Amino acid sequence: MADQPLQAHFVAEPIVLPDGRRIGVSAYPDGSIRFRVDGLPYVLTEVCLSGDPDKDKDKAIVKLSPGKQGSNAAYNYVEELEKRSRRQGA
């Protein structure tokens, strides 16, 4: 029998950002954590999963960006914001 997906044992209330995007966090019994973010697309711009002995050695960091580093995601994000703005102004 195939493994069944784990049910989250903790789901935080979504965080609503000033522009309306929402961030959700869930924790699972196996120790895994899931992040959900509205407002795609995003680019993974920073990841530190093994820690840094010179700094916060026991912390993981994951940074997502709407692509301000020159990727196509930057254009797509700006285009999407413009579409939303036109819809709200109509």
C-alpha positions in Angstrom: 0.0 0.0 0.0 1.3 3.5 -0.9 2.2 5.9 1.9 -0.7 8.2 2.7 0.0 11.9 2.9 0.4 13.1 6.5 -2.3 15.3 8.0 -1.0 18.6 9.4 -1.1 18.6 13.1 -0.7 22.4 13.2 -1.9 25.0 10.7 -1.2 28.7 11.6 -3.6 31.4 10.8 -2.6 33.0 7.5 -0.5 36.1 7.5 -2.0 38.8 5.3 0.7 41.1 3.7 -0.1 44.8 3.0 -0.6 44.1 -0.7 -3.2 41.3 0.1 -1.0 38.3 -0.5 -1.4 35.5 2.1 1.3 33.3 3.7 0.4 30.0 5.4 2.4 27.6 7.5 1.7 24.0 8.4 3.6 21.6 10.6 3.5 17.8 10.3 4.0 14.9 12.7 7.2 13.8 10.8 8.8 17.2 11.6 8.3 18.7 8.1 7.0 22.2 7.5 5.0 23.5 4.6 4.8 27.2 3.5 2.1 28.4 1.1 2.4 31.8 -0.5 -0.1 33.6 -2.8 0.9 35.9 -5.6 2.9 33.7 -7.9 5.4 33.7 -9.5 8.3 33.6 -7.1 12.0 32.9 -7.4 14.0 31.1 -4.7 16.7 33.6 -3.8 18.2 32.3 -0.6 18.3 28.9 1.1 20.3 28.0 4.2 19.1 24.6 5.4 22.2 23.2 7.2 22.8 26.2 9.4 25.8 28.5 9.8 28.1 27.7 12.7 29.2 31.4 12.9 25.7 32.7 13.2 22.4 31.2 14.0 23.6 27.6 13.5 20.3 25.9 14.3 18.0 28.0 12.0 16.8 27.4 8.5 16.2 30.3 6.1 14.2 30.2 2.9 13.7 33.5 0.9 11.3 33.9 -2.0 11.4 37.0 -4.2 9.0 38.1 -6.9 12.1 38.0 -9.2 13.8 41.4 -8.6 17.1 39.7 -9.6 16.4 40.1 -13.3 14.4 36.9 -13.9 11.2 36.7 -15.9 9.4 36.4 -12.6 10.0 40.1 -12.0 8.3 41.1 -15.2 5.4 38.7 -14.6 4.9 40.0 -11.0 4.9 43.6 -12.2 2.5 42.7 -15.0 0.2 40.9 -12.5 0.2 43.9 -10.2 -0.8 46.2 -13.1 -3.6 43.9 -14.1 -4.9 43.9 -10.5 -4.7 47.7 -10.4 -6.7 48.1 -13.6 -9.4 45.7 -12.4 -9.8 47.6 -9.1 -9.9 50.9 -10.9 -12.5 49.8 -13.4 
